[in-house]
Each structure stands twice: as structure tokens, then as C-alpha cells.
Amino acid sequence: MEFTKLKQTVENFALFFSVVFPFFILISTAAMYILLGFTLLFWLVSANFSQKWEAIKSNPVAMAALFFFAISLLGLTYGEIDASSLSDTFRILLIPIFISLLRTERARVYGLRSFLASLVITLLLSYLYWFDLLPEWEVWSASPAEATPFTRYITHSIFMALGAFIFATMAIAAETRRTIMLRIIFSLIAGLMAFNILFMVQGKTGQLAFLLLFLFFLGSLLRTKFIPLWLRISLVTVTTIMLLGIIVSPQSAIHKRSIAGFNEVTAFKENGAVGGSVTPRMVFTINSIEIIKKNPFLGVGTGGFSQAYSEQVQGTDFALTSNPHNEYIFIATQLGVVGLFVFLLLLGTQWRKSFSLDNPEMGTIARGLILTFVLASMLSSTLMDSAEGTLFYWMSGLLFAGLSKNTTLHLSSVNKILPNRLRLWR
């Protein structure tokens, strides 16, 4: 009896750290890994592996993630084993681990709230940074012109695009919302994040992800039955006109990035000039495809991209790179078409099962997460990036943990460490 109580206490510590660590995914890589380490440590010490395995094996998303992990682990046998390749491989296990840990809606809701709180703080600091109202401090990782206080603009823009979608979804989520004030607040936050992406930050990956999520959100808005049809059509029309105006506005960041990208491609076609951010990606893609042609089925192995690319461009003026800035090509290069198929299987399973979640808002957010990474992965090697990769694996585990059978198991004592209110928006 005492031993059972001790295991519950240890797992409660794992739950506590699993709720706290998402707050630092964007803010501090060091703090994120420390708290994630505590989460995994207490998860291991709490044992109950038969119950955890039951939660994992009954969850299609967890099993698809384990399949992807197995392929990546196999790739290590003929790839390059180093800290980066080991981290990229074993980080996939965060999906089944969090699926087995976050088995109550209360834990999942408060984990998501922790993450959203960090986005709001980052957004506030970004605006203060942009208006040059923050003092010089070595903690800030960007210049005022970039308005990204904690990380590079690519990461910042991706997080803000997803955050804007989540807050917008929360603003229209429930028919039984008790106060209109929350809708106003969530809509305001989503609008400020949209402005941050489109005018303040130069990350085209996040800008394109935002546009995709915006279109998806408009579709969801049109299907929101508790809002009168005339109001839905009016909202969609007004927001679409506003967005089109922003895109063509010379002052918007997305317009500036589009013009810069067009000029880069034109210069590359005319004289082969490689510069900026668009044409290097084109070169990376061309050379990576040649590597895939040589190793089409199983690739060059996990962690083998750098060496293979170095050999591919040897004797040319092309710059070396550790990744092709495209997750699909990165996976195909290292794990072949087999590995790429398994990764797409994971994404497809997530999309299909998002409609099976008991909480429809969680399902909508899950589809937003998938769309964000489907697009971002075309322009960046998202899973190998510390913040983006951790975000994808953690949030996948959190959102799809509700699919597992016996979700409550022995976790009733979680009520002692997390507040009672379950809904994300109340």
C-alpha cells in the first residue's frame, strides 16, 4: 500500500514537471531540457510500465511514432552516431511517453495553458522590443529590429502562427461560454500575434504557416453553427479583405520577404548567384535529391547527411550544410523512401485520429499543429531543431493522449496538484 502511494507521488511529480516544462520550450532551451529531464526521470522511477504500455499500445498515434522511432534507430546502424543523431532519434519517444503520462484531460489542459502563457509573455516582450522599450540585456537573443526576444525569427514566427490559431480557435470554441470578455481577450491576442508575424518579424516560414492556418480557420468559422450565418460570412469576408490588403502592403513583412525571395530566384536564374535564404535552399534541395537517387530505399543512415552532402558538393563552390532545410528531403536522404513513408504515415495517422478525440477543440488544435509542421517542414528541417522538434513531439503526445484506453488508471491523485477546472478557455 505504501509502495503504491509512493509510485503515485512520484508520477505526480512527473505530471507537475510535464506541465511546467512547456512554458520554457520557446523561452529557454536550457530550462526546457532540465525540466524535461526531471519529467522523464520521474516517469521512469514511477514504474507501472504495464499500465503505461497499455496506454501506448492502444493509441494509434503512439504506435505510429514508435514505428518512426524504430526506422530512425535502424538508421543509426549504418549512419553516423553522434549527440545530434541520438537526440533526434530518441526525442521521437516523447510522443508515446507523454501519451502514457498525460492520461487525464486536466493534465493536458494545464500543460497547454503553460505553453500558451509563454507565448503571451513572448508576444508582450516582442512588442516592447519592437518599440525599443526594453533595456539592453544579454539574455535577449535578437536585435530590436527582429523583435524576437528569446530565439531566432524563424522559430518565433512558427510558434506565433500556431499560437494565433490556438487563441482564435479558443475564441469561437464553445457555445456555452459564460462571458464575452474571454472571446474578446483571445481574439485580441490572436490579432496581436498575427500583426507580429505579418509586420514585425521576418520569418517567411511562420508567415506562410499563418496564411495556411488562417484559411483553415476561416473554414472552421463557416462551420460554427452557433454564430449566425450572416455574421460568419461577414467575418470571413472582412478578415479575408484585411489579410489581402496586408499581403500587398509594401510595409508588411510578408510583402518584403516575397519581393526579396523573387529577386533572389531571378538573380539565381540569370547568373547563378546564391544568396539570401531562398536560393541556398534551392541548391540544398538539388544536391540532396542527387544523394537520394544514390540511396533511394534506406538512405545514408541517421546522422549521415552531413558527410553525404560534403561528398556530393566536393570540388564545387557550393557551401556545406548540416541539413537541407526541408524535413521531407532530410528524412528521405537519411532513411530513404521507406523512412519518408513512415513519417508521412505518422502525420496521416494524427490527422485521421484528430477527428476521434473526445474534446473537439483539442482535435481542431491538433489539425492546426499538423498543418503548421506540414508546411514548415517544406522550408526547414523542423524536427532536428531544438524548439520546433520538442514542440511537435510534446504537443503530439499531449493532444493525442486522449485516444488511449483506460485514461484515468491510477491518476486520481493528480487532483491534488492541478486545479479542478478542465476546459482550456474557462
PESUL-V474071 format. One record per residue. N is the residue number from 0. OMEGA is omega in whole degrees, 0 to 359 (none if undefined). Layout:
BEGIN
n->[N	N]
omega->[OMEGA	OMEGA]
END
This chain:
BEGIN
n->[0	1	2	3	4	5	6	7	8	9	10	11	12	13	14	15	16	17	18	19	20	21	22	23	24	25	26	27	28	29	30	31	32	33	34	35	36	37	38	39	40	41	42	43	44	45	46	47	48	49	50	51	52	53	54	55	56	57	58	59	60	61	62	63	64	65	66	67	68	69	70	71	72	73	74	75	76	77	78	79	80	81	82	83	84	85	86	87	88	89	90	91	92	93	94	95	96	97	98	99	100	101	102	103	104	105	106	107	108	109	110	111	112	113	114	115	116	117	118	119	120	121	122	123	124	125	126	127	128	129	130	131	132	133	134	135	136	137	138	139	140	141	142	143	144	145	146	147	148	149	150	151	152	153	154	155	156	157	158	159	160	161	162	163	164	165	166	167	168	169	170	171	172	173	174	175	176	177	178	179	180	181	182	183	184	185	186	187	188	189	190	191	192	193	194	195	196	197	198	199	200	201	202	203	204	205	206	207	208	209	210	211	212	213	214	215	216	217	218	219	220	221	222	223	224	225	226	227	228	229	230	231	232	233	234	235	236	237	238	239	240	241	242	243	244	245	246	247	248	249	250	251	252	253	254	255	256	257	258	259	260	261	262	263	264	265	266	267	268	269	270	271	272	273	274	275	276	277	278	279	280	281	282	283	284	285	286	287	288	289	290	291	292	293	294	295	296	297	298	299	300	301	302	303	304	305	306	307	308	309	310	311	312	313	314	315	316	317	318	319	320	321	322	323	324	325	326	327	328	329	330	331	332	333	334	335	336	337	338	339	340	341	342	343	344	345	346	347	348	349	350	351	352	353	354	355	356	357	358	359	360	361	362	363	364	365	366	367	368	369	370	371	372	373	374	375	376	377	378	379	380	381	382	383	384	385	386	387	388	389	390	391	392	393	394	395	396	397	398	399	400	401	402	403	404	405	406	407	408	409	410	411	412	413	414	415	416	417	418	419	420	421	422	423	424	425]
omega->[179	181	178	178	178	180	177	179	180	180	175	175	177	178	180	181	179	176	183	189	179	179	186	182	180	190	185	179	181	179	179	182	178	181	175	177	177	178	182	179	181	175	179	184	182	177	184	186	178	178	178	179	177	179	182	186	177	184	182	180	178	181	176	178	177	176	177	177	181	178	179	178	175	179	178	182	177	178	181	180	175	184	183	182	177	179	180	182	187	177	177	182	177	179	179	180	181	174	180	183	186	188	173	179	179	180	181	181	183	172	179	176	179	179	181	177	179	178	180	179	178	179	179	180	179	178	177	178	183	178	177	181	179	177	176	181	186	178	180	187	182	178	178	180	181	177	178	190	189	187	180	188	180	179	181	184	178	180	181	177	178	179	179	179	181	180	177	177	178	183	182	194	193	176	187	181	188	183	178	183	179	177	179	181	181	178	179	179	179	178	178	177	178	178	179	181	190	184	191	187	187	183	183	178	178	179	178	176	178	180	178	179	179	178	178	179	178	177	178	181	179	180	180	192	185	173	181	184	182	179	178	181	180	180	180	181	183	182	178	179	179	181	178	177	179	183	182	180	180	182	184	180	182	177	180	180	179	178	180	179	178	179	178	181	178	179	180	180	185	185	178	181	180	181	181	182	183	185	174	178	178	179	178	182	181	181	180	178	177	177	180	179	180	183	192	190	183	176	183	178	178	182	184	185	186	181	180	180	178	179	182	184	180	181	177	178	181	180	176	177	178	177	184	182	175	187	182	178	179	179	181	179	185	186	177	181	177	179	179	178	181	177	178	176	177	179	180	178	178	181	182	184	177	179	182	181	181	179	185	179	175	177	178	178	179	178	175	177	182	180	179	184	174	180	182	181	175	185	183	175	193	188	179	177	187	185	183	181	179	178	183	184	180	184	175	178	182	186	186	176	180	179	186	175	178	188	182	179	184	190	179	181	177	178	183	185	178	180	189	188	191	189	184	191	184	none]
END
